[in-house]
């Protein structure tokens, strides 16, 4: 197996500006979120380690999911030790830790996924609880890394979060594959369970129809079983059905609809049945919540480019902090949801070029809070 090229970059710059790769913005993290974000990240590693292919490298120069997870396990341990040292001593010096040397010495590539899963979950809970328990007057206590980089307890927490979330971003394709596979295995059951049309949905479609006029073209992201597209068309709109899940696309085609298998983050959004024509709107109900937090701004920018000037975006996402894995309802296999608060979501939309017209709040089934977005291409 090829040796991975050591990472010699000094990543402390992520404490001053958003990460240029994963998009993590240390300044937007509240201290109260740190423990929850650490725990949510740990659940992601538990799930990806269970998935097929976790031990295989996607290329000779990139760690496998297992190797990344081993590193994350050890990051928790190292940062837990450094936090304890900072709280116990005044301005301690941290022992040097060579992560690349550790990966080779401990033979990450051949570790036991089940053992790594258990150890990572335990280490994550320990460091999350330790940051939860930091006294209010201790966040400014200091410590110094062997290369001279200085940290406070506050900046150490944010630096840790970047490391954890960046590596989850590194394996985001594996995360996405788990969620897609969950829907793929229960597509028909999900379609039948979601066939009823709640009043709020018909009202939102009616409002969109009034804004766009009859015959307007709508790109639907995440068509699922086709309920929303049916309502959109009943009210006079023209819908391009798309979904990232193969079984949903097959169900829609079996019903006689044109439906495209589409990954909106990577695939060409141009309609092959009307090439070069921009859409009048994008409809994305309960689907963008599966997009990695760091990737949503890029996806929003792609959707912005796909609609005409003054075109609209109508989307719903779950409201909350961090992310979660769910097995409730019709789908009893794990799906990952990314939760959003209104202000960060508004900022992501603005940065992607959208003018936010409204962000509504609604309580759905199982008392789940939702954000309902209407935005316009400015």
N, C-alpha and C positions, 0 to 999 in steps of 0.2 A: 504494500500500500504506500502511495506517495506521501512524503512528508509535507505538511501544510506550511507555506511560507510564513514565518513569524510576523506578527502584527507589531510593528515598532512605532506606530503613530501615537502621539500624545492626545488622548481624547478629552482632556479637560476643557477644551474650547466649547464643548457642548453645554457647559454651565453658563456660557455667555450668549449663545445664539442657538437657534434650532439646528438639529442634526441635519446635515446636507443629504444624508442617505435615508434614514428612517423617519425624519421629520419630528422627532421628539423635541419638545420645547420645555426646558426645565423651568422657565419662568411661569408657566401656566399651571404648574403642579401645586396644589395646596398641601400643606403639611398633613392635614387631616385625611388626605387621600392615600398617603404613602403605604400604610399597611394593607389597605384593600387592593391597591395596584400590585403589590408584591404577591398577595394571595391569588389574585386573578391570573397573574402571569404563571404562577406555579401550576394552576389547573390546566393551562394550555400545554405545558410540558408533559403532564400526566397523560393527556389525550393523545398527543402526537407520538409519544413513546409506545402507545398501544397499537398504532396504525401500521399496516403493512409497509415495508420498506424503510423503517426507522433506522436500521443499521447500515443502509446502503448510501454511499456518497453519490450525489448527482453529478459530480465531476471529480477528477483526481485531485483538484486543488481546493475543494470545498468540503468542510466537515459534514458528516452525516447528522441527522437529527439526534442520534444517540450521542455523538461527540459534542454537539452543542449543549445537550442536556447535562452531560458530565461537567462541562465547563460552568454552566449556570449553577449546578449543585455546589461546586467549589467556590464560586463567586459569593453565594450566600454565606458559606462558612467563613471566608476571608473577611467579608464586610461585617459580619457579626462580631468577629474578633476585634476588628478595628473600632467599631462602635463601642464595645465594652471597654476597650483601652482608653478611648477619648473621654468616656464618662468617669473612668477611674483615676486617670492621671492627667496632669496639666501638660498640654502640648506634647504628646508622645510622638516618637518616631516609629513608623510602621516598618515591619520587616519586609524585605523585598520578596515579591511573588512573581515568578516567571510563568505566566499561564501556558505558554507554548511548550516550555520544558516539562511542566506538569502533565500536559496532555500526552506527551511521549512516555514519560516515566510511568504514568498510571495506565497507559495503553487504553485510552478512552474508547478507541474503535472496537475493542473486544470486551467491553464491560457488559454486565448483565442488565438488560433494560428494566426488568422488574426491580432489581436492587437499586438501580439509579432512580427509578420512579419513587420508591419509598424514601430514599435518602434525600432526594430533592424536595419532596413535599415536607419532610420534617425540618430540613434546614430553612426552607422558605418561611414556614410558620414561626420558627424561632426568631428570625431576623425581623419579620413583620411585627411580631409581638414586642420585640425590643424597641423598634422605632415608635410603636404605639405608646410605649411607656416612657418615652423621653420627657423629662420635666420641662416645663415651659422656659425655665431659665438656663437650660443646658444646650439649646440648639446652636449657640455661638461658640461652644467649646471647640478647641482646635486640635489638629493632628497633622503630621507631615509625612508624606510618602518618601520612599528611599531616593527618588529622583529629585526631591526638593519641592514637589507640588504640595501646596498647603490646602487643607480642607477644614471646614467647620462641620459639625454634626449635620447641619442643614444641607450643605453642599455635598457631603458624603452620601446622604440619602438620595439626592437628585442624580448624582453620578451613578449610584447603584441602579436606580430605576432605568436610566438610559441603557446601561449594560443589559439588563434583563429584557427590556422592551425591544432593544435593537436586535437581540438574538431571536426573539419571537418573530420579529419582522424578517429575519434571515430565513426562517422556516415557514413563512406565511403560505407558501404553496401547499405545504403539507397540511396546514390548518384549514385552508380553503377546501382541500380535497376531502377532509373529514366531514365538513358540513354538506358539501355537495353529495357525498355518498349517503348521508343520512336521508336527505330528501329523495335521492334516487331510489332508495330501497323502499320508500313508503309513499311514492308519488300519488298513486291512485287513492289511497286512504286519505292523504292530505287534501287532495282535490275535492273529494266528497265531503270531508269535514268542513271545508272552507267555502262551500257553495252558497250558503245563505248570504244575503246582501243586507248588512246593517244599515239603518237610516243615515248614519253619519257618512257612510261611503257614497250612497246615492247623492247626498247633498253636495259632497265635494266634487263629484263628477259633474253634477249640474252646474256648479259654479265655474268649473273649467270650461264647460261647453258654452256658457254665456260669455266668457272672456274670448274664446277662440272663434266661435261661429261654426256652423255646420260644415262638414267636410274637412276640417283641420286635421293635419297629420300628427299622430302622437307616437313617439317611440316609448314602448313599455319595457322597462327593465324589470326582470323577475316576474314573468307572466304567470308562473305556477300553473294551477289548474285551469286558468282562463276566466275566472269570475269577473275580475275588474275589466278585462278587455270586452267581455260581453256587455257590461253596463255602458262602457264608453261608446261602443258601437250602437247600442240601442238609442243613445242620445245624439247620434249623428256624427260621431267622430270616426276617423280612419286610423286603425291601430296596427302598428307593426309589433307582433308578439315575439318576445325573445326571452330566453332563460339560459342560465349557465348549467342547469341540470338536464342531462340527456333525457331522462324519463318524462320530464314535463314537456319537453319539445315533442317527444313521440306521442304523448297523450293528445296534445293539441292537434297534431297532424292527423291522428286517427279520427278526430272529430271533424276533419275537413278544413282545418285552418292552416294557413301558411304560418310557420313558426320557425324561428332561427335559433340554433344553439349559439349563444353569444356570451363571451366573457367581456363585459363592458370596460374593464380596466385595461385590456390588452388588444381586443379585436377591433377591426375597422367598424365604426358605427354607421357608415353610409348604407342606405337601404339598397340592396341589389335589385329590387323591383322598381326603384325610382332613383337611380344613381345621380349623385350631385345635388339633389334637392334637400335643403335643410328641413328639419322637422319644425312644427309649430309649438310643440311642447314635449316634455319628457314626463312620464308617469312612473314613479318608483315607490310603490307602496310596500312597506315592510320587507325591503330587500337590501337597501344600502346599509342596514344594521349588521350585515355580515361582512362588510368591507373593513379591512384593517384600518385602524384609526389614522395611521400615518399615510395610508394610501387614499383616503377619502378625498382630500383636496385635489389630488391629481385626477381622480375620477370625475369630480365635480367640474373640473376644467375641461375634461373631454366632453362631458354632456353639454357644457356651455358652448363649445365649438360646434356641436351638432345641431343646434337650433338656430332659427332666424333671429335677427335683431328684434328685441321685445318678446321673443319666445319665452315660454314659461317652464318652470320646473315645479312639479307637485310631488312631494315625498313625505314619507313618515318613517320615523326612527324611534327606538325605545329610549326613554329618558332615564338618566341615572349616571353613576360614576363607574369608571373602569369597564370591565367586560365580564361576561359570564358564559358558562356552558349550561345548556338546558336539555333535559330529556322529557319535558312535560308534554301533555297533549297527545296529538296523533303521532308525532314523531318521537319514538322512545329510544332513539340512538342520539349521541351527542351532536349538538349544533352550537356554534359559537356566535354570541351576540356582542356587539360593541355598543356601549351605552354613551349617550351624549347629553350634555347640558346645553341650554339655549345659547348662552353667550359664546362658548367655543364653536358651536355649530354655525352661528351667525358669522363668526370670524372666518371659518373655513369656506363658507359660501362667498363671502365678500372677497377673500383672497383669490377665489377661482373666477371672479368676474361677475357674479350674480348680485343683483340688487334685491335684498330680502324684503318682501312685501309683508309677510306675516309669519309668525311662529306660534301656532296654537298648542294648547295643552289638553290632552284627553286621557281619561282613565278607561282602559280596555278590560278584557276578560282577565280574571285572576288578579284584578286590581293593578294591572300593569300600566304605568304612566307612559304616554306617547307624546312625541313632538310632531306636529303637522306643519310642514313647510310649504310656503308658496313663494317662489322667487322668480325674478324676471331678468332676462339677459339684457344688460345695459350697454 
